[in-house]
Amino acid sequence: MPPSPRPVYLKLRDMIAAAIIDGTYPEGALLPSVRALAAEQGANPLTVAKAYQQFQLDGLVEVQRGVGMLVAPGAPARLRAAEREQFLTHEWPAIRERIDRLGVELSDLLAPFVR
């Protein structure tokens, strides 16, 4: 699979958003520092700072001087709602079209989960 043309800061943003949604970073949790996340991901600290800045602009994190960035109250629910909307309006139609084109039935999709 070819590498994604998405900018690295957006990939980092998606990764952090997923961690907030799945509870790795719940409301009030301290996010890793820019330097720590950059080292962990092998990214430039400025790139990580750009991803964090977008969360701050969106009101999903709060900055506490001397402490760091905390997940804002309501951020997991807001992110989940936004990701759901993105999926249903932009990703699902293409998936549904492919399902129809390939003649995939609901039973085909459910088969791996039915015993």
NORKALIN-V403935 format. One record per residue. N is the residue number from 0. RES is the residue in one letter. SS is DSSP state (~ for helix, > for strand, _ for the rest). Layout:
BEGIN
n->N res->RES ss->SS
n->N res->RES ss->SS
END
This chain:
BEGIN
n->0 res->M ss->_
n->1 res->P ss->_
n->2 res->P ss->_
n->3 res->S ss->_
n->4 res->P ss->_
n->5 res->R ss->_
n->6 res->P ss->_
n->7 res->V ss->~
n->8 res->Y ss->~
n->9 res->L ss->~
n->10 res->K ss->~
n->11 res->L ss->~
n->12 res->R ss->~
n->13 res->D ss->~
n->14 res->M ss->~
n->15 res->I ss->~
n->16 res->A ss->~
n->17 res->A ss->~
n->18 res->A ss->~
n->19 res->I ss->~
n->20 res->I ss->~
n->21 res->D ss->_
n->22 res->G ss->_
n->23 res->T ss->_
n->24 res->Y ss->_
n->25 res->P ss->_
n->26 res->E ss->_
n->27 res->G ss->_
n->28 res->A ss->_
n->29 res->L ss->>
n->30 res->L ss->_
n->31 res->P ss->_
n->32 res->S ss->_
n->33 res->V ss->~
n->34 res->R ss->~
n->35 res->A ss->~
n->36 res->L ss->~
n->37 res->A ss->~
n->38 res->A ss->~
n->39 res->E ss->~
n->40 res->Q ss->~
n->41 res->G ss->_
n->42 res->A ss->_
n->43 res->N ss->_
n->44 res->P ss->~
n->45 res->L ss->~
n->46 res->T ss->~
n->47 res->V ss->~
n->48 res->A ss->~
n->49 res->K ss->~
n->50 res->A ss->~
n->51 res->Y ss->~
n->52 res->Q ss->~
n->53 res->Q ss->~
n->54 res->F ss->~
n->55 res->Q ss->~
n->56 res->L ss->~
n->57 res->D ss->_
n->58 res->G ss->_
n->59 res->L ss->_
n->60 res->V ss->>
n->61 res->E ss->>
n->62 res->V ss->>
n->63 res->Q ss->>
n->64 res->R ss->_
n->65 res->G ss->_
n->66 res->V ss->_
n->67 res->G ss->>
n->68 res->M ss->>
n->69 res->L ss->>
n->70 res->V ss->>
n->71 res->A ss->_
n->72 res->P ss->_
n->73 res->G ss->_
n->74 res->A ss->~
n->75 res->P ss->~
n->76 res->A ss->~
n->77 res->R ss->~
n->78 res->L ss->~
n->79 res->R ss->~
n->80 res->A ss->~
n->81 res->A ss->~
n->82 res->E ss->~
n->83 res->R ss->~
n->84 res->E ss->~
n->85 res->Q ss->~
n->86 res->F ss->~
n->87 res->L ss->~
n->88 res->T ss->~
n->89 res->H ss->~
n->90 res->E ss->~
n->91 res->W ss->~
n->92 res->P ss->~
n->93 res->A ss->~
n->94 res->I ss->~
n->95 res->R ss->~
n->96 res->E ss->~
n->97 res->R ss->~
n->98 res->I ss->~
n->99 res->D ss->~
n->100 res->R ss->~
n->101 res->L ss->~
n->102 res->G ss->_
n->103 res->V ss->_
n->104 res->E ss->_
n->105 res->L ss->~
n->106 res->S ss->~
n->107 res->D ss->~
n->108 res->L ss->~
n->109 res->L ss->~
n->110 res->A ss->~
n->111 res->P ss->~
n->112 res->F ss->~
n->113 res->V ss->_
n->114 res->R ss->_
END
